[in-house]
Every structure is written in C-alpha cells, then in structure tokens.
Amino acid sequence: METLKFKTNIKCGGCIATVTPHLDGLAEVFKWEVNTDTPDKILTVETASAADAELIQETVKKAGFQVEKV
C-alpha cells in the first residue's frame, strides 16, 4: 500500500462533496482525505501503488479541481 500526497484547491465541505463520488469510484483508492485546515489543502490518498498517482490526478481534475503531487 502507498500513501500519496497532493496539493489541491479543495477548500471546503462543498468541494469535498463534489470530489467524493469521483475518488470513491476508483477501485485503486482504499482511503482518502483532504486537510482543509492547511494552506496547501493536502489530499492524502492510500492506494495500491504509487503508479496510481496519475489516475488520481486525472480524476480530481475531472471533478473540477487543481491537483499537484508533492
């Protein structure tokens, strides 16, 4: 299992509600959360492989948010 971190512009509960069905729909993602209390709005994702990073980035972008691996 890999833990990946991404800087995002997901900033509130409404944003989290928007991205939830997109990330929950990925079989490769076991668990995810966004720390909206930090300036970088870090998305932490537990996934099967670090190779899933690109898929996660594409999925978050499709949901309408910016995302950058850190």
C-alpha positions in Angstrom: 0.0 0.0 0.0 1.2 3.5 -0.9 0.3 6.8 0.7 0.3 9.7 -1.9 0.0 13.4 -1.1 -1.2 16.1 -3.4 -1.6 19.9 -3.1 -5.1 20.9 -4.2 -7.6 23.8 -4.3 -10.2 21.7 -2.5 -11.0 24.1 0.3 -14.4 23.3 1.9 -17.0 20.7 2.7 -18.8 21.5 -0.6 -15.6 20.9 -2.6 -15.1 17.6 -0.7 -18.7 16.6 -1.5 -18.1 17.3 -5.2 -14.9 15.2 -5.4 -16.2 12.3 -3.2 -18.0 10.3 -5.9 -15.1 10.6 -8.2 -12.5 9.4 -5.7 -14.8 6.8 -4.1 -15.4 5.4 -7.6 -11.7 4.4 -8.0 -11.1 0.8 -7.1 -7.4 1.6 -6.7 -8.2 4.0 -3.8 -8.6 2.5 -0.3 -8.9 5.7 1.7 -8.6 9.4 1.1 -8.9 12.7 3.0 -8.3 16.4 2.4 -6.8 18.6 5.2 -8.6 21.9 4.5 -7.0 23.4 7.6 -3.6 23.9 6.0 -2.8 26.5 3.3 -1.8 23.8 0.8 -5.1 21.8 1.2 -3.3 18.5 1.2 -5.1 15.5 -0.3 -3.8 12.2 1.2 -4.7 9.0 -0.7 -4.0 5.4 0.3 -3.7 3.4 -2.8 -2.4 0.0 -4.1 0.6 1.5 -6.0 2.4 4.8 -6.5 1.7 4.3 -10.2 -1.9 5.3 -9.4 -0.8 8.9 -8.9 -1.6 9.9 -12.5 -5.0 8.3 -12.3 -5.8 10.2 -9.1 -4.6 13.5 -10.6 -6.8 13.0 -13.7 -9.8 12.1 -11.6 -9.5 15.2 -9.3 -9.1 17.4 -12.4 -12.2 15.9 -14.0 -14.1 16.8 -10.8 -13.0 20.4 -11.5 -10.1 20.9 -9.1 -6.4 21.6 -9.4 -4.1 19.0 -8.1 -0.3 18.6 -7.9 1.7 15.8 -6.4 4.0 16.7 -3.5 
